[in-house]
């Protein structure tokens, strides 16, 4: 039974990637630089729609929408008081 299980596992891995999937080398998934906040964002490169505030100094790609700096949120907080003082 053990040998037939190993045989089926070997056959499954020999088939390669599923149709439509690209085979990649696991070493392509690593970065050689030290961990940084930017590296975390770069994992999702090409998937971002929002741009982080300039004060963080981080780049999102394409990330052009300034959703984190919405003037309506700023206006609301100025009008109703600091959100940090609210108890919800």
N, C-alpha and C positions, 0 to 999 in steps of 0.2 A: 504494500500500500504506500509506503514512504517513497519508494522509487517511482511509482506512477505519479505521485504528487509532484515530485521534483521534475519529472519529465514534462508534465503539463506546464509547470512554471517556466521551465527553460523554453518551451515552445512559445509561450505567451510573450516572453521578452525578446525572442528572436524575430517576431513579427514586425517589430519596430513601432513607430508612432501611428496613432489612429489616422484614418483618412482625413486630409485637410490640416493635419497638425505637422509642424516642422520639427524635425529632430534637432536638438541643441545639445551642445556639450555642457555638462554641469559646471565646468570652470567658467563658462560665459556668464553665470549667474552671480559671480563674486566680484567685488571691487577690491582694488589693491590699496585704496586710500584709507585713512583713519575714519571712523564713524563721525558723521556730521549731520546736522539737521538737513542740509541740502541733499545729502545722499538719500535720506528718507524720501524727500520729495521727488528725487530723480527716478525712483522706482516706478512712479506713475507718470513719467514724462510722456507727453502727447495726450494724456487723459484729462488734464486740468482744464476747467473752464473759468476758474476764478484766480485773481491775482492777490497774493498776500500783501498786507500793508508794507509800505517801503521801510518802516522802522525795523523790520525783521531782517532785511538784507538778503532775503531768500528769493529764488527765481522759480516760478512755475511755468511750464511750457505746455500748451500755448498760453493759457491763463491770462487773458486780457481783461476780463470783467472784474471790476473793483467791488465785488460783493461784500467784502469785509469792511469797506469804508462807505457804507450806504448813508447818505445825508439824512435820510428819513429816520434812521436809528439814532443818529446824533441829535437831531431836532427833538425827537421824542424824549430822550434822556434829559436834554436841557429844559424841556417844558415840564416834565413830570417828576424830575429829580433823578439822582444817581441810581442806576439799577442795582448797584452793590448794596444799597440800603434797603432794598425791597425784601420782604419775607413772603415767599410763595409756598 
